[in-house]
């Protein structure tokens, strides 16, 4: 067994960041770190990792073109073992939710697990619907953490979830534009393949602007210090979206590094949210 490959296929950095985002959501909603924080971290970590594995399982042929070094196309993990691994991760995450967290959190965990599988198997290739699905899944991490306080907690974290949704949608659209060669070869109907690169990049920019505006509105909660920090991050995010606007093909979009800049900016915004929730 190649342990490194089984770790890599879960995209551990993304999974850990997702788990930390779940804890962050509880801090934003409650003003403190609840006793269940470890369960929340593990649930989000495991379900996110499972979603990454099942996504690689269904994308193995496309990844053979776009990302041949991923564990399945590289021959490090067989497709059947990857499928079993995903099921085990989903089971572990939801078992913890059922046994150790309130009903609202369990419902979100079960619903998101189903949506992750549907996304990988069916929704990913549907123009915009797939992008919206995965963007909701990213934003729902905050809803998950806020749900520990019930409906009031969910309402509290809605602005952070809204900003995350907008920024994630922008990155997903740009990633689809980068992956057009492999997606086209395998008959996927992504937004840039159906509507073109230019509309895709413009929609990504609009989505980034939406996320930036929502992030700025959080000044009502955390004040001027937060505003100064988030404006720096928002500049990076806008730069990332604007940088690739002149691209005419997938290669030029990749060279612009727009998706990587957006990913960096999103991680920085998470740190700003966390710091503001704790210190302000």
SERO-4910 file (N, C-alpha, C, O; in steps of 0.05 Angstrom, whole numbers):
BEGIN
 pado doro    nc1    nc2    nc3   cac1   cac2   cac3    cc1    cc2    cc3    oc1    oc2    oc3
  Unk    A     17    -24      0      0      0      0     18     25      0     36     27     16
  Unk    A     11     44    -18     26     69    -19     12     90     -2     -6    103    -11
  Unk    A     22     92     23      9    110     42      9    139     33    -11    154     37
  Unk    A     31    148     20     33    175     11     12    181    -11      0    203    -11
  Unk    A      6    162    -28    -14    165    -49    -42    168    -37    -58    184    -46
  Unk    A    -48    151    -16    -74    152     -4    -78    179     11   -100    189     13
  Unk    A    -56    190     21    -58    217     33    -61    238     12    -77    256     15
  Unk    A    -46    236     -9    -46    256    -31    -73    258    -44    -82    280    -51
  Unk    A    -86    236    -48   -112    236    -63   -134    251    -48   -153    260    -60
  Unk    A   -131    254    -22   -150    269     -6   -145    299     -7   -161    315      3
  Unk    A   -123    307    -21   -115    335    -21   -114    345      8   -130    362     16
  Unk    A    -95    336     23    -94    340     52    -94    370     61   -106    377     81
  Unk    A    -80    386     45    -79    415     53   -107    427     51   -116    441     69
  Unk    A   -121    421     29   -148    432     26   -167    421     47   -183    435     58
  Unk    A   -163    395     54   -181    383     74   -176    394    102   -195    399    116
  Unk    A   -151    399    108   -144    410    135   -155    439    136   -166    447    157
  Unk    A   -151    454    115   -161    482    114   -192    482    117   -203    499    131
  Unk    A   -205    463    104   -234    461    107   -242    455    136   -261    466    146
  Unk    A   -227    436    149   -233    430    177   -229    454    195   -245    459    213
  Unk    A   -207    470    190   -203    494    205   -224    515    200   -232    530    218
  Unk    A   -235    515    175   -256    534    169   -281    527    185   -296    545    193
  Unk    A   -286    501    189   -309    493    205   -306    503    234   -326    512    246
  Unk    A   -282    501    245   -277    511    272   -280    542    272   -292    553    290
  Unk    A   -270    555    252   -272    584    249   -302    592    250   -309    612    263
  Unk    A   -318    577    236   -347    583    235   -359    582    263   -376    599    270
  Unk    A   -351    563    279   -361    561    306   -352    585    323   -367    595    340
  Unk    A   -327    594    318   -317    617    333   -333    642    326   -340    658    343
  Unk    A   -338    645    300   -354    668    290   -382    668    302   -393    688    310
  Unk    A   -394    644    303   -422    641    311   -425    644    342   -445    655    351
  Unk    A   -405    633    357   -408    632    386   -390    651    401   -395    656    425
  Unk    A   -370    661    388   -351    678    402   -331    662    419   -314    674    433
  Unk    A   -331    636    417   -313    619    432   -309    593    417   -324    588    397
  Unk    A   -291    577    426   -287    550    413   -303    530    430   -296    525    453
  Unk    A   -323    518    418   -340    500    433   -326    473    439   -306    467    427
  Unk    A   -338    458    458   -326    433    466   -325    413    442   -308    395    442
  Unk    A   -343    417    423   -345    398    401   -326    405    378   -328    393    356
  Unk    A   -307    423    382   -291    433    360   -275    411    346   -272    411    322
  Unk    A   -265    391    362   -250    370    350   -267    353    332   -259    344    310
  Unk    A   -292    347    340   -310    332    324   -316    347    298   -317    335    276
  Unk    A   -321    373    300   -327    389    277   -303    388    257   -307    385    233
  Unk    A   -279    391    267   -255    390    250   -253    363    236   -248    362    212
  Unk    A   -257    341    251   -254    315    239   -276    309    218   -270    298    197
  Unk    A   -300    317    224   -323    312    206   -317    326    179   -320    314    158
  Unk    A   -310    352    181   -306    367    156   -281    356    141   -281    354    117
  Unk    A   -260    350    156   -236    339    145   -241    313    130   -233    310    107
  Unk    A   -255    295    142   -261    269    130   -279    270    106   -274    258     86
  Unk    A   -301    286    109   -320    288     87   -308    303     63   -313    296     40
  Unk    A   -292    324     69   -278    338     47   -259    320     33   -257    319      9
  Unk    A   -244    305     49   -225    286     37   -239    265     20   -230    257     -1
  Unk    A   -262    255     31   -277    235     15   -287    247    -11   -286    234    -32
  Unk    A   -296    272    -10   -305    285    -34   -283    288    -55   -287    285    -79
  Unk    A   -258    293    -45   -236    296    -64   -229    269    -76   -222    267   -100
  Unk    A   -231    247    -60   -225    221    -71   -246    212    -92   -239    202   -113
  Unk    A   -272    216    -85   -292    208   -104   -291    225   -129   -298    215   -151
  Unk    A   -283    249   -127   -279    267   -150   -257    256   -168   -260    255   -193
  Unk    A   -235    248   -156   -213    236   -172   -221    210   -184   -212    203   -206
  Unk    A   -238    195   -171   -248    169   -182   -263    174   -208   -258    160   -228
  Unk    A   -281    193   -208   -297    198   -232   -282    213   -253   -288    213   -277
  Unk    A   -261    228   -245   -245    244   -264   -220    231   -273   -203    244   -286
  Unk    A   -217    205   -268   -192    192   -274   -183    193   -303   -160    196   -309
  Unk    A   -203    192   -321   -195    193   -350   -187    221   -358   -168    225   -373
  Unk    A   -202    241   -348   -196    269   -354   -169    276   -341   -153    290   -353
  Unk    A   -165    267   -316   -140    273   -303   -116    261   -317    -93    271   -315
  Unk    A   -120    239   -332    -98    227   -347    -87    247   -367    -64    244   -376
  Unk    A   -103    266   -375    -95    287   -393    -86    313   -378    -65    323   -383
  Unk    A   -104    322   -360   -100    347   -347    -80    345   -324    -64    363   -319
  Unk    A    -81    324   -308    -64    320   -285    -55    291   -283    -63    277   -265
  Unk    A    -37    283   -301    -29    255   -302    -13    246   -277     -9    222   -273
  Unk    A     -4    264   -261     11    257   -237     -8    251   -213      2    244   -191
  Unk    A    -34    254   -216    -53    248   -194    -51    218   -188    -45    202   -207
  Unk    A    -57    209   -164    -52    181   -156    -65    160   -174    -53    139   -179
  Unk    A    -90    164   -183   -103    143   -199    -91    142   -227    -82    120   -235
  Unk    A    -89    163   -243    -77    161   -269    -48    153   -268    -37    142   -287
  Unk    A    -34    160   -246     -6    153   -243     -2    123   -236     20    114   -235
  Unk    A    -24    109   -231    -23     81   -224    -16     75   -195     -9     52   -189
  Unk    A    -17     95   -178    -10     91   -150    -33     80   -134    -29     67   -113
  Unk    A    -58     85   -143    -82     74   -130   -100     65   -152   -105     79   -172
  Unk    A   -111     41   -149   -130     31   -169   -157     44   -166   -164     52   -144
  Unk    A   -173     47   -187   -199     60   -185   -217     46   -164   -231     59   -149
  Unk    A   -217     19   -163   -234      5   -144   -226     11   -116   -244     14    -98
  Unk    A   -201     12   -110   -191     18    -83   -198     47    -76   -204     53    -53
  Unk    A   -196     65    -95   -203     93    -90   -233     95    -83   -240    111    -65
  Unk    A   -250     80    -96   -278     81    -90   -284     71    -62   -299     83    -47
  Unk    A   -271     49    -55   -274     38    -27   -264     58     -7   -277     62     14
  Unk    A   -242     71    -12   -230     90      6   -249    114     10   -252    123     32
  Unk    A   -262    123    -12   -281    145     -9   -305    138      8   -313    154     25
  Unk    A   -315    114      4   -338    104     20   -330    103     50   -346    111     67
  Unk    A   -307     94     56   -298     92     84   -295    120     97   -302    124    120
  Unk    A   -284    139     81   -281    166     92   -308    179     97   -312    192    117
  Unk    A   -327    175     77   -354    186     81   -367    174    106   -379    188    122
  Unk    A   -364    148    109   -376    134    132   -365    144    158   -380    149    177
  Unk    A   -338    147    159   -326    156    184   -335    184    192   -341    190    215
  Unk    A   -335    203    172   -343    230    177   -372    232    187   -378    246    206
  Unk    A   -390    217    174   -418    219    182   -424    204    208   -442    211    223
  Unk    A   -409    183    213   -412    168    238   -405    186    262   -419    186    282
  Unk    A   -384    202    259   -377    221    280   -399    242    284   -406    249    306
  Unk    A   -410    251    261   -431    271    263   -455    260    277   -467    274    294
  Unk    A   -464    236    270   -487    224    282   -484    219    312   -502    223    328
  Unk    A   -460    211    320   -455    203    347   -449    226    366   -455    225    390
  Unk    A   -437    248    356   -426    268    374   -435    296    369   -426    314    384
  Unk    A   -452    302    350   -459    330    345   -490    333    344   -504    313    340
  Unk    A   -500    357    346   -529    362    345   -540    355    318   -526    353    298
  Unk    A   -567    352    318   -581    344    293   -576    362    269   -571    352    247
  Unk    A   -576    390    273   -572    407    249   -545    402    236   -543    402    211
  Unk    A   -524    397    252   -498    391    240   -498    364    225   -487    362    204
  Unk    A   -511    345    237   -513    318    224   -527    320    197   -519    308    178
  Unk    A   -549    335    197   -564    339    172   -547    351    150   -548    343    127
  Unk    A   -532    372    157   -514    385    137   -493    366    128   -486    365    104
  Unk    A   -481    350    147   -460    331    140   -471    310    120   -458    304    100
  Unk    A   -494    299    126   -506    278    108   -513    290     81   -508    278     60
  Unk    A   -525    314     81   -533    327     56   -509    334     39   -509    330     15
  Unk    A   -488    344     52   -464    351     37   -450    327     25   -439    328      3
  Unk    A   -451    305     40   -438    280     30   -452    271      5   -439    263    -15
  Unk    A   -479    272      5   -494    264    -18   -489    282    -42   -486    274    -65
  Unk    A   -487    309    -36   -482    328    -58   -454    325    -69   -450    328    -93
  Unk    A   -435    319    -52   -407    314    -62   -406    291    -82   -393    293   -102
  Unk    A   -420    270    -75   -421    247    -93   -436    254   -119   -427    247   -141
  Unk    A   -458    267   -117   -474    275   -140   -457    294   -158   -458    292   -182
  Unk    A   -443    312   -145   -427    331   -160   -406    316   -176   -402    321   -200
  Unk    A   -392    297   -163   -370    283   -177   -381    266   -200   -369    264   -221
  Unk    A   -404    253   -195   -415    234   -214   -431    247   -237   -430    238   -260
  Unk    A   -446    268   -231   -465    279   -250   -464    309   -254   -464    319   -277
  Unk    A   -461    324   -233   -465    353   -234   -441    368   -245   -444    390   -256
  Unk    A   -417    356   -242   -393    371   -250   -393    379   -279   -383    400   -286
  Unk    A   -404    362   -296   -403    367   -325   -426    384   -334   -429    389   -358
  Unk    A   -444    394   -316   -466    411   -323   -458    440   -321   -450    449   -300
  Unk    A   -460    455   -343   -451    483   -343   -463    499   -320   -488    500   -317
  Unk    A   -447    511   -304   -453    529   -282   -465    514   -258   -459    521   -235
  Unk    A   -483    495   -263   -495    481   -240   -474    466   -224   -475    467   -199
  Unk    A   -455    453   -237   -434    440   -223   -417    460   -208   -409    455   -185
  Unk    A   -411    483   -220   -395    504   -206   -409    514   -182   -397    519   -161
  Unk    A   -435    519   -184   -451    529   -162   -452    508   -139   -451    515   -116
  Unk    A   -454    483   -147   -455    461   -127   -430    461   -110   -431    461    -85
  Unk    A   -407    461   -123   -382    459   -107   -376    485    -92   -364    484    -71
  Unk    A   -386    508   -102   -383    533    -88   -400    533    -63   -392    543    -42
  Unk    A   -425    522    -65   -441    519    -41   -428    501    -21   -428    507      3
  Unk    A   -416    479    -30   -404    460    -12   -381    474      4   -378    469     28
  Unk    A   -366    491     -9   -344    505      5   -356    525     25   -347    526     48
  Unk    A   -377    539     17   -389    559     35   -404    546     58   -406    557     80
  Unk    A   -414    522     53   -430    508     74   -414    499     97   -425    492    118
  Unk    A   -387    499     94   -370    493    117   -376    512    140   -377    505    163
  Unk    A   -380    538    133   -386    558    153   -414    554    164   -419    557    188
  Unk    A   -433    546    147   -460    540    157   -459    517    177   -473    516    197
  Unk    A   -442    497    170   -439    474    187   -429    482    215   -440    473    235
  Unk    A   -408    498    216   -398    507    241   -418    524    257   -420    522    281
  Unk    A   -432    542    242   -451    559    256   -475    544    266   -488    553    285
  Unk    A   -481    521    254   -505    506    262   -503    495    291   -523    486    302
  Unk    A   -480    497    303   -478    488    330   -494    506    349   -501    498    371
  Unk    A   -500    530    339   -517    549    354   -545    550    343   -561    568    349
  Unk    A   -552    531    326   -579    530    314   -582    551    292   -563    559    280
  Unk    A   -607    559    287   -613    577    265   -599    604    269   -589    616    250
  Unk    A   -597    614    294   -584    639    299   -555    638    292   -543    657    281
  Unk    A   -542    615    297   -514    612    290   -510    612    260   -490    623    250
  Unk    A   -528    599    246   -526    598    216   -529    626    205   -514    633    187
  Unk    A   -548    642    216   -552    669    206   -526    686    211   -519    702    195
  Unk    A   -513    681    234   -489    696    241   -467    693    220   -453    711    214
  Unk    A   -464    668    210   -442    662    192   -450    666    162   -433    661    145
  Unk    A   -474    673    157   -483    676    129   -465    695    113   -459    689     90
  Unk    A   -457    719    123   -440    736    107   -413    723     99   -404    726     76
  Unk    A   -401    709    118   -376    695    112   -381    673     91   -365    670     72
  Unk    A   -403    659     94   -410    638     74   -415    650     47   -407    639     27
  Unk    A   -428    674     46   -434    687     21   -409    696      7   -406    693    -17
  Unk    A   -390    707     22   -364    716     10   -349    692     -1   -338    692    -23
  Unk    A   -349    670     15   -335    646      6   -348    634    -19   -334    626    -38
  Unk    A   -374    635    -21   -388    625    -44   -380    640    -69   -373    628    -90
  Unk    A   -380    667    -67   -373    683    -91   -344    678   -100   -340    675   -124
  Unk    A   -326    677    -82   -298    673    -89   -293    645    -99   -277    641   -118
  Unk    A   -306    625    -87   -302    598    -96   -314    594   -124   -302    580   -141
  Unk    A   -337    606   -130   -349    604   -156   -330    616   -177   -327    605   -199
  Unk    A   -317    639   -171   -298    651   -190   -275    632   -196   -267    628   -219
  Unk    A   -264    620   -175   -242    601   -179   -250    577   -195   -235    567   -212
  Unk    A   -273    566   -189   -283    543   -203   -286    548   -233   -279    532   -250
  Unk    A   -297    571   -240   -300    578   -268   -273    581   -282   -270    572   -305
  Unk    A   -254    593   -269   -228    596   -280   -214    569   -284   -201    564   -304
  Unk    A   -217    552   -264   -206    525   -266   -218    510   -289   -203    495   -303
  Unk    A   -244    513   -294   -256    500   -317   -244    510   -343   -240    495   -362
  Unk    A   -238    536   -344   -226    548   -368   -198    536   -372   -189    532   -394
  Unk    A   -183    532   -350   -157    520   -352   -158    491   -362   -140    482   -376
  Unk    A   -179    477   -355   -181    448   -360   -196    442   -386   -203    419   -391
  Unk    A   -200    461   -403   -216    457   -427   -206    435   -446   -222    420   -456
  Unk    A   -179    432   -450   -170    411   -469   -179    383   -460   -190    369   -476
  Unk    A   -174    376   -435   -182    350   -426   -212    346   -424   -223    325   -431
  Unk    A   -226    367   -415   -255    366   -413   -268    363   -441   -287    347   -444
  Unk    A   -257    377   -460   -268    375   -487   -264    347   -499   -281    336   -512
  Unk    A   -240    336   -494   -234    309   -504   -253    288   -494   -259    269   -508
  Unk    A   -262    292   -469   -280    272   -457   -309    280   -456   -325    268   -442
  Unk    A   -316    300   -472   -344    307   -476   -357    321   -453   -382    322   -453
  Unk    A   -342    333   -435   -354    348   -413   -367    374   -424   -357    385   -443
  Unk    A   -388    382   -411   -402    407   -419   -399    428   -397   -418    435   -384
  Unk    A   -374    437   -394   -369    458   -374   -377    485   -386   -381    488   -410
  Unk    A   -379    505   -368   -387    532   -377   -370    544   -399   -381    554   -418
  Unk    A   -343    543   -396   -327    554   -418   -329    539   -444   -326    551   -465
  Unk    A   -334    513   -443   -337    498   -468   -363    505   -482   -364    505   -507
  Unk    A   -383    511   -467   -410    517   -478   -412    546   -486   -423    552   -508
  Unk    A   -402    564   -470   -406    593   -474   -381    608   -481   -383    632   -489
  Unk    A   -358    596   -479   -333    609   -488   -317    619   -464   -327    622   -442
  Unk    A   -292    625   -470   -273    634   -449   -280    662   -439   -280    667   -415
  Unk    A   -286    680   -457   -290    708   -449   -314    711   -429   -311    723   -408
  Unk    A   -338    700   -436   -360    701   -417   -353    688   -390   -362    696   -369
  Unk    A   -337    666   -391   -329    652   -367   -313    670   -349   -317    672   -325
  Unk    A   -293    684   -361   -275    701   -345   -290    725   -334   -285    735   -312
  Unk    A   -309    736   -350   -325    759   -341   -343    751   -318   -346    766   -298
  Unk    A   -355    727   -320   -372    717   -298   -355    712   -273   -364    717   -250
  Unk    A   -331    702   -276   -313    697   -254   -306    724   -240   -305    726   -216
  Unk    A   -301    744   -256   -296    771   -245   -320    781   -229   -317    792   -208
  Unk    A   -343    779   -241   -368    788   -227   -372    773   -201   -380    785   -181
  Unk    A   -366    747   -201   -369    732   -177   -348    740   -156   -354    741   -132
  Unk    A   -324    746   -165   -303    756   -146   -312    782   -134   -309    786   -110
  Unk    A   -323    800   -150   -332    826   -140   -354    822   -119   -355    836    -99
  Unk    A   -372    803   -125   -394    797   -105   -381    788    -78   -389    798    -57
  Unk    A   -362    770    -79   -349    760    -55   -335    783    -41   -335    784    -16
  Unk    A   -321    800    -56   -306    822    -44   -326    842    -30   -320    850     -7
  Unk    A   -348    848    -43   -367    866    -30   -378    855     -4   -380    869     16
  Unk    A   -385    829     -4   -395    817     20   -374    817     42   -380    822     65
  Unk    A   -349    812     35   -327    812     55   -324    840     67   -319    843     91
  Unk    A   -327    861     51   -324    888     61   -347    895     79   -343    910     99
  Unk    A   -371    885     74   -394    891     90   -391    881    119   -405    891    137
  Unk    A   -373    862    123   -369    851    150   -355    871    168   -350    865    191
  Unk    A   -348    895    157   -336    916    174   -356    924    196   -347    933    217
  Unk    A   -382    920    191   -401    928    212   -397    911    237   -405    919    259
  Unk    A   -385    888    234   -381    869    257   -354    872    269   -352    872    294
  Unk    A   -333    876    253   -306    875    263   -291    901    262   -269    903    273
  Unk    A   -301    922    249   -289    948    250   -267    954    231   -262    939    212
  Unk    A   -254    976    236   -234    988    217   -209    970    214   -199    968    192
  Unk    A   -200    958    235   -176    941    233   -182    918    214   -165    912    197
  Unk    A   -205    906    217   -213    884    198   -214    895    170   -204    882    151
  Unk    A   -226    919    166   -229    930    139   -202    934    126   -198    928    102
  Unk    A   -182    944    141   -156    948    130   -143    922    121   -131    921     99
  Unk    A   -147    901    136   -135    875    130   -149    863    106   -136    853     88
  Unk    A   -175    863    106   -190    850     84   -187    865     58   -189    852     37
  Unk    A   -184    891     59   -180    906     34   -154    897     20   -153    896     -5
  Unk    A   -133    891     35   -108    881     23   -113    854      9   -104    850    -13
  Unk    A   -128    837     23   -134    811     11   -152    814    -13   -148    801    -33
  Unk    A   -172    832    -11   -190    836    -34   -176    846    -58   -183    839    -81
  Unk    A   -155    862    -54   -139    872    -77   -126    848    -91   -126    847   -116
  Unk    A   -115    829    -76   -103    805    -88   -124    789   -103   -118    779   -125
  Unk    A   -147    786    -92   -168    770   -105   -177    783   -131   -180    770   -151
  Unk    A   -181    809   -130   -189    823   -155   -166    822   -176   -172    819   -200
  Unk    A   -142    825   -167   -119    823   -185   -119    796   -199   -114    793   -223
  Unk    A   -124    775   -183   -124    748   -194   -145    744   -216   -140    732   -236
  Unk    A   -169    755   -211   -191    753   -231   -186    770   -256   -192    761   -278
  Unk    A   -174    793   -252   -170    811   -274   -146    803   -291   -146    807   -315
  Unk    A   -126    790   -278   -101    783   -292   -106    765   -316    -91    768   -336
  Unk    A   -125    748   -315   -129    729   -337   -150    738   -358   -156    723   -376
  Unk    A   -161    762   -355   -183    771   -372   -176    771   -402   -193    767   -419
  Unk    A   -151    777   -407   -143    779   -436   -136    752   -448   -129    751   -472
  Unk    A   -137    731   -432   -129    705   -443   -149    696   -465   -173    700   -463
  Unk    A   -137    682   -485   -153    673   -508   -155    643   -509   -171    632   -525
  Unk    A   -140    629   -492   -141    600   -492   -133    590   -464   -125    605   -447
  Unk    A   -135    564   -460   -129    552   -434   -100    556   -426    -94    561   -402
  Unk    A    -82    554   -445    -54    557   -438    -48    585   -427    -33    588   -408
  Unk    A    -60    605   -439    -55    633   -430    -68    637   -402    -57    652   -386
  Unk    A    -90    624   -397   -103    626   -370    -85    614   -349    -81    624   -327
  Unk    A    -73    590   -356    -55    577   -337    -31    595   -332    -22    597   -309
  Unk    A    -20    606   -353      3    624   -350     -3    648   -333     15    658   -319
  Unk    A    -27    658   -334    -35    681   -317    -37    674   -288    -36    692   -271
  Unk    A    -39    648   -281    -39    639   -254    -63    650   -238    -61    653   -213
  Unk    A    -85    656   -251   -108    669   -238   -119    651   -216   -125    660   -194
  Unk    A   -123    625   -222   -135    607   -202   -117    604   -178   -127    602   -156
  Unk    A    -91    604   -182    -72    601   -159    -72    626   -142    -71    625   -118
  Unk    A    -74    649   -155    -75    675   -141   -101    676   -124   -101    685   -101
  Unk    A   -123    667   -136   -149    667   -122   -147    648    -98   -158    654    -76
  Unk    A   -135    625   -102   -132    606    -80   -116    618    -57   -123    614    -33
  Unk    A    -94    631    -63    -78    645    -43    -94    666    -28    -93    668     -4
  Unk    A   -109    682    -44   -126    703    -32   -148    692    -14   -153    703      7
  Unk    A   -160    669    -22   -181    657     -5   -169    647     21   -182    649     42
  Unk    A   -145    635     20   -132    626     45   -126    650     63   -129    649     87
  Unk    A   -117    672     51   -111    696     66   -136    707     79   -135    717    102
  Unk    A   -158    707     64   -183    717     75   -192    700     99   -204    711    118
  Unk    A   -187    674     97   -194    656    120   -178    664    145   -189    664    167
  Unk    A   -153    671    141   -137    680    164   -147    706    175   -147    710    200
  Unk    A   -156    724    158   -166    750    167   -192    745    183   -196    757    204
  Unk    A   -210    728    172   -235    722    187   -229    710    214   -241    718    234
  Unk    A   -210    692    215   -203    679    240   -191    699    260   -199    699    283
  Unk    A   -172    715    251   -160    734    268   -180    754    279   -179    762    302
  Unk    A   -198    763    261   -219    782    270   -238    770    290   -245    783    309
  Unk    A   -246    745    285   -265    732    304   -252    729    331   -267    731    351
  Unk    A   -226    724    333   -213    719    358   -206    745    372   -209    748    396
  Unk    A   -195    764    357   -183    788    368   -202    812    369   -198    830    387
  Unk    A   -221    813    351   -237    837    349   -265    833    361   -281    851    361
***
